[in-house]
Amino acid sequence: MNSMVSVWTDHELAVAREVFERAHGRAVQALIATVQRQSEQLDSVDALWQLHDFLSIQRHRIEGNFDFRLEGILFVFAGLVKEGLLEPAELQDLDDEKQSKIMAMARF
């Protein structure tokens, strides 16, 4: 068994899914706010294409960061903590080992 794949209780799975969805919502809302600000500045076709490129990059980044597969979810959570999309307290219902791994990975 992969060392990053732990046993997950039903409660932990429900918590993980909820926390994951909450962080995803935060990322999407931040992107929407950024795009709204940027769209107010659109004054040329070049600016429009730059916005398009920005959105393409952000879509790739968000889709890459938000992958809910248990074999990598601790890495995902660590990245989300590092980006400020999750607070460590939101992970308190996970077992201590999972929380410790997430926080250790989030430091790098």
Sequence and secondary structure as in RCSB ss.txt:
>XXXX:A:sequence
MNSMVSVWTDHELAVAREVFERAHGRAVQALIATVQRQSEQLDSVDALWQLHDFLSIQRHRIEGNFDFRLEGILF
VFAGLVKEGLLEPAELQDLDDEKQSKIMAMARF
>XXXX:A:secstr
  TT     HHHHHHHHHHHHHHHHHHHHHHHHHHHHHHHT  SHHHHHHHHHHHHHHHHHHHHH    TTTHHH
HHHHHHHHTSS GGGGTTS HHHHHHHHHHHT 
